[in-house]
Amino acid sequence: MAKLNYHHLQYFYAIATHGSIAKAAIVMHITPQTLSAQLTLLETQ
């Protein structure tokens, strides 16, 4: 099991704040696929 880190919480907060994975990914300068994968990891914790 992967450990929860600060980045996972940042990603979750960005998605909640911006209302979508696509918008949060633009703001965070990462791809939506990367953000979605990180959200999936967070959900499995």
Secondary structure as GFF3:
##gff-version 3
##sequence-region A 1 45
A	DSSP	alpha_helix	6	18	.	.	.	ID=ss1
A	DSSP	alpha_helix	21	28	.	.	.	ID=ss2
A	DSSP	alpha_helix	32	43	.	.	.	ID=ss3
###
